[in-house]
């Protein structure tokens, strides 16, 4: 079957790298060593993305686990900086999205996403409106790599699994997509994605990721 849709993860695919200033502020607010912070930040992240925790309960859980005390004002600041951590964008990939859409393919976002970052994106990112569908984990109470979240997205976009290409930066999410029947590529950087598309035989169906400059 021909390719009819490209489905994108948001974090570290459409977004840029984590903002170092926001990360430094998170470490300052918690007073945790970077390795301790990182371990607990990711320990409960899927619960946050699933909607089982919100911003306040997420940070309260981390505080309880690490034995620190956080004021309501500090928690508000942590939520704000956590949003800023992931709010920078990848202009090369966003440009490619526009060209994929112009080529007539459907596009969707399928992202593990907490409600606070999602609220910021909806308020500030008008480019979201051009996608045919958005799947946000916190609104469905399911997360990648669970099969149901891929199935939901395919049904909403209106394509069969073998008609869709999924792009994500995490190997476990790529494996989940493949188990659900989608084509899937692990995103490392734009140059590697372009090479992977060429190797997979999709270069003729999609515009180049990186435009050649004269």
Backbone as numpy.savetxt, mean C-alpha at the origin, in Angstrom:
# Nx Ny Nz CAx CAy CAz Cx Cy Cz
-5.79 -15.38 -21.70 -6.63 -14.17 -21.70 -5.76 -12.91 -21.70
-6.19 -11.87 -22.41 -5.41 -10.63 -22.40 -5.52 -9.93 -21.05
-4.52 -9.11 -20.76 -4.52 -8.32 -19.53 -5.54 -7.20 -19.64
-6.43 -7.08 -18.63 -7.46 -6.05 -18.64 -7.35 -5.08 -17.47
-6.58 -5.43 -16.44 -6.52 -4.58 -15.25 -5.16 -4.69 -14.59
-4.73 -3.57 -14.02 -3.53 -3.55 -13.18 -3.96 -3.07 -11.79
-3.62 -3.84 -10.78 -4.02 -3.56 -9.40 -2.75 -3.24 -8.60
-2.76 -2.10 -7.93 -1.57 -1.58 -7.26 -1.73 -1.62 -5.74
-0.67 -2.02 -5.06 -0.54 -1.71 -3.64 -0.23 -0.21 -3.53
-0.50 0.37 -2.36 -0.17 1.78 -2.15 1.23 1.92 -1.55
1.46 1.38 -0.35 2.69 1.62 0.39 3.93 1.09 -0.31
4.89 1.99 -0.58 6.16 1.68 -1.21 6.02 1.20 -2.65
4.85 1.41 -3.23 4.64 1.22 -4.66 4.19 2.55 -5.25
3.01 2.99 -4.86 2.54 4.32 -5.26 3.07 5.40 -4.31
3.40 5.00 -3.10 4.02 5.95 -2.18 5.52 5.86 -2.27
6.18 6.91 -1.79 7.63 6.91 -1.73 8.12 6.23 -0.47
9.44 6.26 -0.23 9.99 5.67 1.00 9.43 6.35 2.24
9.50 5.65 3.36 9.06 6.22 4.63 9.82 7.52 4.91
9.10 8.55 5.33 9.69 9.85 5.54 10.61 9.83 6.77
11.89 10.14 6.62 12.82 10.04 7.75 12.54 11.04 8.87
12.02 12.21 8.52 11.70 13.21 9.55 10.55 12.72 10.43
9.53 12.13 9.80 8.40 11.59 10.57 8.86 10.42 11.43
9.73 9.57 10.90 10.23 8.45 11.70 11.02 8.96 12.91
11.86 9.95 12.72 12.63 10.50 13.84 11.70 11.06 14.91
10.62 11.68 14.48 9.67 12.24 15.43 8.93 11.13 16.19
8.60 10.03 15.51 7.97 8.89 16.18 8.89 8.32 17.26
10.17 8.18 16.94 11.12 7.67 17.92 11.26 8.63 19.09
11.25 9.92 18.81 11.35 10.93 19.86 10.13 10.88 20.78
8.96 10.76 20.22 7.73 10.75 21.02 7.64 9.52 21.92
8.13 8.39 21.43 8.04 7.15 22.23 9.25 6.91 23.12
10.38 7.56 22.79 11.65 7.35 23.50 12.12 5.90 23.42
11.70 5.19 22.40 12.09 3.79 22.23 13.30 3.69 21.31
14.15 2.69 21.58 15.25 2.41 20.67 14.68 1.98 19.32
15.34 2.30 18.23 14.78 1.98 16.90 14.39 0.53 16.72
15.20 -0.40 17.21 14.88 -1.82 17.02 13.66 -2.24 17.84
13.51 -1.65 19.02 12.34 -1.95 19.86 11.10 -1.33 19.23
11.22 -0.10 18.79 10.11 0.57 18.12 9.63 -0.23 16.92
10.57 -0.62 16.06 10.21 -1.33 14.83 9.51 -2.65 15.12
10.00 -3.38 16.10 9.41 -4.67 16.43 7.95 -4.52 16.85
7.66 -3.54 17.67 6.29 -3.36 18.15 5.41 -2.62 17.14
6.00 -1.76 16.35 5.25 -1.06 15.30 4.64 -2.07 14.34
5.43 -3.05 13.93 4.93 -4.04 12.95 4.16 -5.17 13.61
4.36 -5.40 14.88 3.67 -6.51 15.56 2.16 -6.37 15.47
1.66 -5.16 15.59 0.20 -4.93 15.61 -0.30 -4.22 14.35
0.56 -4.12 13.34 0.18 -3.32 12.18 -0.98 -3.93 11.40
-0.98 -5.25 11.26 -2.10 -5.86 10.54 -3.41 -5.70 11.30
-3.37 -5.66 12.63 -4.59 -5.41 13.40 -5.11 -3.99 13.15
-4.19 -3.05 13.02 -4.55 -1.67 12.68 -5.14 -1.63 11.27
-4.45 -2.27 10.32 -4.92 -2.28 8.94 -6.25 -3.00 8.79
-6.48 -4.00 9.62 -7.73 -4.77 9.55 -8.90 -4.01 10.15
-8.62 -2.97 10.90 -9.67 -2.22 11.58 -9.98 -2.74 12.96
-9.22 -3.75 13.43 -9.41 -4.25 14.79 -8.90 -3.24 15.80
-7.94 -2.40 15.39 -7.44 -1.30 16.20 -7.61 -0.01 15.40
-7.84 1.10 16.12 -7.76 2.40 15.48 -6.46 3.06 15.91
-6.25 4.30 15.48 -4.98 4.94 15.80 -4.69 4.99 17.28
-5.70 5.36 18.06 -5.47 5.51 19.50 -5.23 4.16 20.19
-6.02 3.16 19.84 -5.82 1.86 20.49 -4.54 1.18 20.01
-4.13 1.47 18.78 -2.87 0.94 18.27 -1.70 1.45 19.10
-1.63 2.76 19.30 -0.52 3.31 20.05 -0.62 2.99 21.54
-1.82 2.88 22.07 -1.97 2.47 23.47 -1.48 1.03 23.66
-1.72 0.17 22.68 -1.26 -1.22 22.76 0.26 -1.27 22.72
0.87 -0.48 21.85 2.34 -0.42 21.80 2.90 0.11 23.12
2.26 1.14 23.67 2.73 1.70 24.94 2.65 0.66 26.05
1.56 -0.10 26.10 1.40 -1.13 27.13 2.48 -2.19 26.99
2.74 -2.62 25.77 3.72 -3.69 25.53 5.14 -3.25 25.87
5.45 -2.00 25.62 6.82 -1.52 25.82 7.02 -0.86 27.18
5.95 -0.71 27.96 6.06 -0.15 29.29 6.25 1.36 29.32
5.83 2.04 28.26 5.93 3.49 28.26 4.56 4.10 28.55
4.58 5.37 28.91 3.35 6.10 29.17 3.19 7.19 28.12
1.99 7.26 27.53 1.72 8.26 26.51 0.51 9.08 26.90
0.62 10.40 26.80 -0.51 11.27 27.05 -1.42 11.29 25.82
-2.67 11.71 25.97 -3.54 11.84 24.79 -2.92 12.74 23.72
-2.22 13.79 24.13 -1.59 14.69 23.17 -0.47 13.98 22.41
0.30 13.15 23.13 1.36 12.39 22.46 0.78 11.37 21.48
-0.31 10.75 21.85 -0.94 9.79 20.94 -1.44 10.49 19.68
-2.02 11.65 19.84 -2.46 12.41 18.66 -1.28 12.76 17.77
-0.17 13.14 18.38 1.03 13.46 17.61 1.59 12.22 16.91
1.54 11.08 17.57 2.00 9.83 16.96 1.15 9.46 15.75
-0.15 9.62 15.88 -1.04 9.34 14.74 -0.70 10.24 13.57
-0.50 11.53 13.86 -0.18 12.49 12.80 1.14 12.15 12.12
2.17 11.83 12.90 3.47 11.52 12.31 3.46 10.18 11.58
2.66 9.25 12.05 2.54 7.97 11.38 1.90 8.14 10.00
0.94 9.03 9.91 0.35 9.35 8.60 1.41 9.96 7.69
2.17 10.93 8.20 3.19 11.59 7.39 4.29 10.62 6.97
4.52 9.59 7.76 5.53 8.59 7.43 5.29 7.97 6.06
4.00 7.80 5.71 3.63 7.08 4.49 2.93 7.97 3.47
2.98 9.28 3.64 2.19 10.17 2.79 2.95 10.73 1.60
4.27 10.49 1.52 4.99 10.93 0.34 4.68 10.00 -0.83
4.82 10.51 -2.05 4.37 9.77 -3.22 5.53 9.41 -4.14
5.28 8.43 -5.01 6.25 7.99 -6.00 5.81 8.56 -7.35
6.39 9.66 -7.79 5.90 10.32 -9.01 6.05 9.48 -10.27
7.09 8.65 -10.33 7.27 7.81 -11.51 6.14 6.80 -11.64
5.77 6.18 -10.53 4.70 5.20 -10.57 3.34 5.85 -10.80
3.13 7.02 -10.23 1.86 7.71 -10.45 1.73 8.15 -11.91
2.83 8.54 -12.52 2.81 8.87 -13.94 2.48 7.62 -14.76
3.04 6.49 -14.36 2.77 5.25 -15.10 1.30 4.86 -14.96
0.73 5.04 -13.79 -0.70 4.75 -13.59 -1.54 5.53 -14.62
-1.23 6.81 -14.78 -1.98 7.65 -15.73 -1.86 7.08 -17.13
-0.69 6.63 -17.50 -0.49 6.10 -18.85 -1.13 4.72 -19.01
-1.15 3.92 -17.95 -1.87 2.64 -18.00 -3.36 2.89 -18.20
-3.90 3.87 -17.49 -5.31 4.22 -17.64 -5.60 4.72 -19.05
-4.71 5.54 -19.59 -4.90 6.08 -20.94 -4.84 4.98 -21.99
-4.14 3.89 -21.68 -4.04 2.77 -22.61 -5.30 1.91 -22.61
-6.25 2.24 -21.73 -7.53 1.55 -21.73 -7.67 0.42 -20.73
-6.68 0.22 -19.88 -6.78 -0.82 -18.86 -7.47 -0.29 -17.61
-8.16 -1.15 -16.92 -8.73 -0.79 -15.64 -7.61 -0.73 -14.60
-7.80 0.13 -13.60 -6.82 0.22 -12.52 -7.54 0.22 -11.17
-6.86 -0.35 -10.19 -7.42 -0.41 -8.83 -6.28 -0.33 -7.84
-6.61 0.07 -6.62 -5.68 0.00 -5.50 -6.19 -1.05 -4.54
-5.28 -1.91 -4.10 -5.58 -2.92 -3.09 -4.52 -2.78 -2.02
-4.89 -2.22 -0.88 -3.89 -1.85 0.12 -4.33 -2.19 1.53
-3.39 -2.74 2.30 -3.56 -2.81 3.74 -3.38 -1.40 4.29
-4.41 -0.88 4.94 -4.44 0.55 5.24 -5.25 0.81 6.50
-4.64 1.54 7.45 -5.37 1.98 8.62 -6.23 3.20 8.33
-7.21 3.44 9.18 -8.21 4.47 8.89 -7.64 5.88 8.89
-6.58 6.13 9.63 -6.06 7.50 9.74 -5.32 7.92 8.47
-4.47 7.05 7.94 -3.82 7.35 6.67 -4.85 7.44 5.56
-5.83 6.56 5.58 -6.87 6.59 4.55 -7.62 7.92 4.57
-7.95 8.43 5.74 -8.64 9.72 5.83 -7.79 10.83 5.23
-6.51 10.81 5.51 -5.60 11.82 4.95 -5.57 11.72 3.43
-5.47 10.51 2.90 -5.40 10.32 1.46 -6.66 10.80 0.77
-7.80 10.47 1.33 -9.06 10.89 0.72 -9.22 12.41 0.73
-8.67 13.04 1.71 -8.79 14.49 1.80 -7.82 15.21 0.88
-6.66 14.58 0.60 -5.58 15.30 -0.08 -5.18 14.76 -1.45
-5.54 13.53 -1.77 -5.06 12.91 -3.01 -6.18 12.79 -4.03
-6.36 13.82 -4.83 -7.41 13.81 -5.84 -7.16 12.78 -6.94
-5.91 12.37 -7.11 -5.59 11.39 -8.14 -6.24 10.03 -7.87
-6.68 9.80 -6.65 -7.36 8.54 -6.33 -8.63 8.38 -7.17
-9.26 9.50 -7.53 -10.55 9.45 -8.23 -10.46 8.79 -9.60
-9.28 8.73 -10.17 -9.13 8.18 -11.52 -9.12 6.65 -11.54
-8.98 6.01 -10.39 -8.97 4.55 -10.33 -10.40 4.01 -10.44
-10.52 2.83 -11.03 -11.84 2.21 -11.14 -12.35 1.69 -9.80
-11.44 1.34 -8.91 -11.86 0.80 -7.61 -10.73 0.95 -6.61
-11.12 1.11 -5.33 -10.17 1.08 -4.21 -10.61 -0.01 -3.24
-9.68 -0.84 -2.82 -9.92 -1.78 -1.73 -9.03 -1.39 -0.58
-9.65 -1.00 0.54 -8.91 -0.62 1.75 -9.23 -1.64 2.84
-8.20 -2.25 3.37 -8.39 -3.36 4.30 -9.21 -2.98 5.53
-9.01 -1.75 6.05 -9.68 -1.36 7.29 -11.19 -1.29 7.12
-11.67 -1.14 5.89 -13.11 -1.05 5.65 -13.75 -2.42 5.44
-12.93 -3.43 5.18 -13.45 -4.78 4.95 -13.16 -5.73 6.10
-12.27 -5.30 7.00 -11.83 -6.15 8.12 -11.15 -7.42 7.65
-10.49 -7.33 6.49 -9.64 -8.41 5.98 -8.38 -7.76 5.42
-7.30 -8.51 5.40 -6.01 -7.96 4.97 -5.33 -8.91 3.99
-4.45 -8.35 3.18 -3.54 -9.19 2.41 -2.62 -9.91 3.39
-2.28 -11.16 3.15 -2.51 -11.94 1.93 -3.72 -12.88 1.98
-4.77 -12.52 2.72 -5.96 -13.38 2.77 -6.67 -13.40 1.42
-7.11 -14.57 1.01 -7.69 -14.74 -0.33 -8.89 -13.83 -0.56
-9.68 -13.61 0.48 -10.93 -12.85 0.32 -10.71 -11.43 -0.16
-9.59 -10.83 0.18 -9.39 -9.43 -0.21 -9.06 -9.32 -1.70
-8.38 -10.32 -2.24 -8.13 -10.34 -3.69 -9.42 -10.63 -4.44
-10.20 -11.57 -3.93 -11.46 -11.93 -4.58 -12.43 -10.74 -4.60
-12.47 -10.01 -3.50 -13.31 -8.81 -3.43 -12.90 -7.81 -4.50
-11.61 -7.58 -4.64 -11.12 -6.59 -5.60 -11.43 -7.00 -7.03
-11.19 -8.27 -7.36 -11.49 -8.75 -8.71 -12.96 -8.58 -9.05
-13.84 -8.92 -8.11 -15.27 -8.79 -8.35 -15.65 -7.33 -8.55
-15.07 -6.44 -7.77 -15.40 -5.02 -7.88 -14.89 -4.43 -9.19
-13.73 -4.87 -9.65 -13.18 -4.36 -10.90 -13.88 -5.01 -12.09
-14.39 -6.23 -11.91 -15.11 -6.90 -12.97 -14.22 -7.65 -13.95
-13.14 -8.26 -13.40 -12.24 -9.03 -14.25 -11.99 -10.40 -13.61
-11.56 -11.33 -14.43 -11.16 -12.64 -13.95 -9.72 -12.56 -13.41
-9.35 -13.48 -12.50 -7.99 -13.42 -11.94 -6.90 -13.39 -12.99
-7.05 -14.20 -14.04 -6.00 -14.28 -15.06 -5.97 -13.06 -15.97
-6.92 -12.13 -15.79 -6.93 -10.89 -16.56 -6.32 -9.72 -15.79
-5.82 -9.99 -14.59 -5.34 -8.92 -13.72 -3.88 -9.12 -13.34
-3.15 -8.02 -13.28 -1.78 -8.00 -12.79 -1.75 -7.23 -11.48
-1.17 -7.82 -10.44 -1.08 -7.20 -9.13 0.38 -6.87 -8.85
0.62 -5.65 -8.32 1.98 -5.19 -8.02 2.05 -4.78 -6.56
2.98 -5.38 -5.82 3.09 -5.15 -4.38 4.56 -5.27 -3.99
4.94 -4.63 -2.88 6.34 -4.67 -2.45 6.64 -5.78 -1.44
5.62 -6.56 -1.05 5.84 -7.61 -0.04 5.63 -8.99 -0.67
6.60 -9.85 -0.44 6.57 -11.17 -1.06 5.36 -11.98 -0.64
4.94 -11.86 0.62 3.80 -12.65 1.09 2.50 -12.22 0.40
2.41 -10.94 0.05 1.21 -10.47 -0.65 1.21 -10.89 -2.12
2.39 -10.95 -2.71 2.52 -11.47 -4.07 2.13 -12.94 -4.10
2.58 -13.69 -3.13 2.24 -15.12 -3.07 0.74 -15.31 -2.88
0.13 -14.47 -2.03 -1.32 -14.54 -1.84 -2.08 -14.25 -3.12
-1.61 -13.27 -3.88 -2.25 -12.93 -5.15 -2.15 -14.09 -6.14
-0.98 -14.70 -6.21 -0.80 -15.82 -7.13 -1.68 -17.00 -6.75
-1.83 -17.25 -5.46 -2.72 -18.32 -5.01 -4.16 -18.04 -5.40
-4.52 -16.75 -5.46 -5.87 -16.37 -5.87 -6.03 -16.35 -7.39
-4.96 -16.66 -8.12 -5.05 -16.79 -9.56 -4.60 -15.58 -10.36
-4.17 -14.51 -9.68 -3.74 -13.31 -10.38 -2.30 -13.47 -10.87
-1.95 -12.73 -11.91 -0.56 -12.49 -12.21 -0.05 -11.50 -11.16
1.20 -11.63 -10.76 1.69 -10.74 -9.71 3.19 -10.54 -9.85
3.63 -9.31 -9.59 5.04 -8.97 -9.63 5.44 -8.25 -8.36
6.59 -8.63 -7.81 7.13 -7.98 -6.62 7.80 -6.68 -7.03
7.36 -5.57 -6.43 7.93 -4.27 -6.75 9.18 -4.03 -5.92
10.28 -3.77 -6.62 11.53 -3.39 -5.95 11.89 -1.94 -6.28
11.84 -1.64 -7.57 12.04 -0.28 -8.06 11.50 -0.23 -9.48
11.47 0.96 -10.05 10.84 1.14 -11.36 11.60 0.41 -12.46
12.93 0.44 -12.39 13.73 -0.22 -13.42 13.50 -1.73 -13.41
13.46 -2.32 -12.22 13.23 -3.76 -12.12 11.83 -4.12 -12.58
10.84 -3.29 -12.25 9.47 -3.55 -12.70 9.42 -3.56 -14.22
10.07 -2.60 -14.85 10.06 -2.55 -16.31 10.69 -3.81 -16.90
11.79 -4.26 -16.30 12.45 -5.48 -16.77 11.56 -6.70 -16.54
10.88 -6.74 -15.40 10.00 -7.87 -15.10 8.81 -7.92 -16.06
8.27 -6.76 -16.41 7.17 -6.72 -17.38 7.62 -7.21 -18.74
8.82 -6.83 -19.12 9.37 -7.28 -20.39 9.57 -8.80 -20.39
10.13 -9.30 -19.30 10.39 -10.73 -19.21 9.09 -11.54 -19.20
8.04 -11.00 -18.57 6.76 -11.70 -18.49 5.96 -11.61 -19.78
6.40 -10.78 -20.73 5.71 -10.66 -22.00 4.57 -9.66 -22.01
4.51 -8.77 -21.01 3.43 -7.79 -20.92 3.82 -6.42 -21.44
5.05 -6.27 -21.91 5.50 -4.95 -22.35 4.67 -4.43 -23.52
4.19 -5.33 -24.37 3.40 -4.89 -25.52 1.99 -4.46 -25.12
1.51 -4.94 -23.95 0.16 -4.61 -23.50 0.13 -3.38 -22.60
1.30 -2.94 -22.14 1.39 -1.85 -21.18 2.39 -0.80 -21.65
2.17 0.46 -21.30 3.18 1.48 -21.61 4.43 1.24 -20.78
5.57 1.78 -21.22 6.80 1.62 -20.42 6.67 2.33 -19.07
7.27 1.73 -18.05 7.23 2.35 -16.72 8.05 3.63 -16.73
9.21 3.57 -17.34 10.13 4.71 -17.37 10.21 5.21 -18.80
9.85 6.45 -19.01 9.92 7.05 -20.33 11.37 7.35 -20.69
11.74 7.04 -21.92 13.08 7.33 -22.39 13.25 8.83 -22.60
14.35 9.36 -22.13 14.64 10.77 -22.35 15.67 10.91 -23.47
15.51 11.95 -24.25 16.42 12.17 -25.38 17.67 12.90 -24.89
